[in-house]
Amino acid sequence: MRRKQRKRPPRASAALRSGPVADPKSTPAVTAQDLFEAESGPLKLKWVSGEAGKGRLLEPTTAKFPGMALVGHLNFVHPNRIQVIGEAELDYLAGLGKAEREQAVHRLFTCDKTSVVIVANGKKPPSDLVAAADRTSLALFLSALPSPVVIDHLQYYLTRALAPRVTVHGVYMEVMGMGVLITGESGIGKSELALELLSRDHRLIADDAVEFVRVGPDVIVGQCPTLLSDFLEVRGLGILDIRLMFGETAVRHKKKLHLIVHLESIQRMKMSKIDRLQTTQRTRSILDVDIPEVALFVGPGRNLAVLVEAATRAYILRMWGFDPLEEFMKRHHEHMNSRGAGPAAAPAGDTLRKARNKVD
């Protein structure tokens, strides 16, 4: 009698197995203390009072749109997380009556949305502001720089510090100036491929855990966690220090993500269903940004490093506006329409010369 086979649960797709290992919807926790440590030098900040409020978050970790209305001049109607008080705001407070001023100061320091108050232009903070900061445990900073400069600098800092981010399992390389993320099942050969690419003068950014940050509507930047910087783990060799082995130019800290290369094992059934012409461009969404993706099959005799370079070159050509499949189909249509009158003309190359400066 044949033994009845037990049904196996369906396997997760490769994209899920190599997908994010952190929640991309969470906002990084940045506190008043973090802000002071990062910007005390550039903005010449001095912590005046309210030191008990150092743990206040500049933005809740569950914020739907982090960074919106985060920093600006004193605003009671739509309070900013960081309220900046310049000369005009100090004059406004000085012009209020005693009762109105007390009410305004109370509203400023008891507002749930306010996390930090900064007095700019090197002005000495009034005593009632200092007392209110200590009473409500709200950080009060002093900056010697003009208030517009403080706001402009903090907007840039907070945009990056609070940008949505996610950690993805894979190896991140710079290949021909392009950021290429190599993904695939554990043990399929991602690190070995990275080592081969390094020997071909490409650069390592991160191994195993890659942190991606969305710094613009359609711009994803990948970077290496500080603890993993410069290191590559290869089965059988252990931990390798790439900077020491290949030199300073073999590593870099961050790079814009351009292309994803997903490694898959060769299976006859899967290979028979491959779209040989690749008429549809695969994409993968990272932080709600669609990134082009290609699948490479791992098998004996396949030089994956050359294939990754070819995939990167093909991506660059597409960025320049040249589509090899479209040109291929165009030649065949022209040949069929001419009924074999002669060989198809070679492309003039004008398309390749268009918009080359689009690739950064």
N, C-alpha and C positions, 0 to 999 in steps of 0.2 A: 504493500500500500504506500502510496506517495504521502509524504508528510505535508500537511496543509501549511502553506506559507503564511506567516503573519504579515498583515499589511503594515508597511512602514509609513510613518507620518510624512507628509510632503516636506521636502527640503526647502529651506528659505532660499530666495533668489540670491545670486552672487552680490547684487547691489546691496541687499539687506545685510548679508554676512560681513561685508567690508564697509558698511555704512557708518554713520556718526555714532560715537560712543558717548555723546553728551547732548543735552537738550538744547537745540539751536534757538529756542524761543526765550531762554533765560537771559537776563541782563546782568553783566558783571557787577559785582558789589564794589562800589567806589565810595569811600567814606570821606568825611571832612578831613580826617587825619591823612588819608592817602593824597588828597588834593594838596594839603599843605606841604607834605614831604616832596611831592613831585614839582610843585610850582613855587616854593618859597624862594628859591634862587632866582629864576627868571623874572618873577613878578615882585621880588623884594618884599615878601610877605612877612608880617610880624603878628604873632598870635597875641591879641590884646586881652581877651577874656572869653569866658564860656568854654573852658577846656573840657568840661564834663560832656560836651556835645561832640567830642571827636569821633564817636562811633556812628553818628547819624549818616544814613545813606543819602547820597546826592540824587539817586533815582531808585525806586523800588525794583527789586529783581523781577517782578511780574509786570513791569511797564509794557504796554502794548506798542508804544512808539517812543523808545528811549531817546533822550536828548532834546525833545520838543520843549521850547520855552524854558530852557534850563538856566540860562544866565542872561542878565540884563540890568539896566538901571532900575532904581526903586520903583516898584509897580504894586499898587494896592488892589487894582481891579483884577489883573491876571498875574498873581505873584510868581516870581521866578524862584527856582530852587536856590540860586545864588543871587542875592540882592546886592547890587553894587551901588554905593552911595558916593556920588561925586560932589563937586562944588555946587551945582544947581540943586541937588537934592538936599544938601545941608542948608542952603539958603531957604528952601521951601519949608523945612522943619523949623528953622529959626523964625520964620514969619508967622507961625501958628501961635494961637493963644495957649496958655498953660494947659487947660483942659484938653484942647484939641491935640496938642503935642503929646500929652500922656496917652491919649487914645491911639494916636498914630504909632507911637513907639510900642504900645501894647499889641496892636494888630500886627506889627512887623515881626515881633519876636515870638508871638504865640501862634502864628500861621502854621498849619500842618505841612504846607508845601515848602516852607523855607527851611533850608538846611545850613546855610552859611550866609553871613553878612560881611561884606568887604567895604571898608571906607578907603577910597582911593585918593589920588592927588597929594598924598603925604599929609593930609589934614588930621589933626588930633581928634579922635572920636569923642563926642560929648559924653559927659559923665553919666547921663541917664541911659545912653546906649550901652555903656560898659556895664552898668548895674543890671540892666534888663537882660543882657547876654548871660551873666552869671546866674541870674534868677531863673531863667528859662532853660539853661544848659544848651545854649545855641552859640556856635563858634563865631567869634567876631575877629576878623583879620584887618590889618592895616597894610596898605600898599603905597609905596612912594611913587608909583607910575600913574599917569592920567587914566581916568575911568574908561575911555574908549579903548585904550591899549589893553587894559586888564580884561575887558569883555572880549575883545578880538582874540587874545591869547587863550583865554579859557574856553572859548567856543571851539577852537581847533583841538585843544587837549581833550575836552570832554567828548567830542565827536568820535575820537579814536578810543578813548578809555571806555566808553559805554557802547561801543559798536557791537552789534550781535556777533556772536562767535560760536564755533563748534569745533570739536576735536574729532578727527577722522583717522582711522587706521590705514596706514599705507606708508609709502616712501615718496618724499617730495624732492624733485630734482629741478635744476635749471639746465635745460637742453637747448642749445643754440639760442640762448637769450630768452626762452619761453619757460614759464612755470609749468611743469608737467607732474601730475600726481599719478603714481603707480599704485594700483589697488589689486586685490585678489585674495584668495584664501590663504590662511596661514600655512607657510611651508611651501608655497608654490614657486618661490624663487625671486621675490621682490628685491631682497637685499643683495642677492648675487647679481641681479640685473643692474642694480645701482652701482655695484663695484665695477662691473664691466663698463658702464657709462663713465665712471670716474676715470678709468684708464684711458678713455677716449676724450679726455680733457673737458668733460662736463662737470657740473658742480652739485654738491649735496646741500640740501637745505634742512631736511628733517627726516628721521627714520622712525618707523613704528607709530608714533603719535604726531600728527600734524594739526596745528591750531590754525583755523581759518577765521578771518575777520572780514565782515562786509563794511568797507570804508566808503562805499558809494552805492548808488542805486543798482549798478551792474558791475561793480568792481569787488572782487574777492582777493584778499591778500593772505597767503599762507606763510606761517612762521614756525620756528622751532621753539618748543619750551626750553627754558634756560637750562634745566637739568640734563637735557638730552643733546644739547648743542655740541656739534663736532663729532658725535659718536655714531657708529654704524655697527649693528649686531648681525653677524653672519654665522649660520650653523656650521659647526666644525672649527671655526676660527675664534669665536667669542666676540668680545667687544673690541672694535678697531677705532683708533683715534685718527680720523681722516685728515685733520689739519696737520698733524705731525707726519703722517705717511705721505700725503700728496702735496702739502704746502698750503700757504695762506689762500691762494686763488681757487682752491678746490671746494671751499665752503662759503656759504653766505647765510645771513640770518633770515631774510624774508624776501618774498617775490610774489608778484601778481599771478593768480592762477589763470592759465590759458587753456589747458588740455588735460583730460583724464585718460590714462591708459589702463584698461582693466585686463588682467591676466586670467585666462581660463585654461583648464586642462583639455587636451584634445579628446573628443569623443566622436565616433563615426556618425552617429545619428545627428549630433549637433553640427558637425562639419558639413553634412549633406544639406542642411537647411540654411546655410549661410548665403546671404545676398552677395553674390560675387562682385556686383557692380557698386554696391553700397549706395543705392539710390536714396536712402533715407539716412540723414545724419543723426546719430544717436546723441542724446544729451542726458546729463544728470544734474538734478537740482541740489545746490548747496546754498543754504541760507536764502532760498527763494530766487537764486540766480541760476539760470541754465548754462551749464558748462559743456562744450563738445566732448564726446567720449568715443573712444575706439576700443575694440576688443581684439587682443592678440592671444593666439592659442599656443600654449607651451607644449613642446614636443621635441623628440630627438632630431637634431640637425637644424633646428630653427634658431637663427641668430637674432635673439630678441633685441639686442642693443641696436643693431642695424635697423630693425623694424621700428623701434621707438624713434630713431633719428628720421626715418622716412615718414612716419606719422607726423612728426613735428614739422618737417619740411612741407608736407601736404597742407597742414594747418596754416602755415605762413602764406602759402600760395592762395588759399581761400581768403585769408585776411586781405590780400592784395586784390581780390576780386576775380581770381582765375579758378575756374571749376573744371578739372580734367574730364569728368564724366560728361559735362555739357559739351566740351570741345570734341570729345570722342564721338558723341551722338551726332554732332553737327557735321563732322567729316563723313560719317556713314550716310547721312541723309543727302549730302551733296554728291557723294559718289553714286548713290542709287538714282538720284534725279538726273545726273549726267549720263546714266546708262553706261558707265565704264569708259567715258570719253578720255579719261586721263587720271593720273594720280591726284588725290586731294591735296590742295595747297596747304603748306605748313602755316601755322598761326604766325601772324606778324609780330606778336610779342607786345603789342600796345597795351593789352590788358595787364600784363605783368608790371608795366611801368606806372600804372595808375595807383594812387593812394598808398604808396609804400610807407609813408610817414605815419600811417594809422597804427602800425605795429610798434608798441613801446617795449 
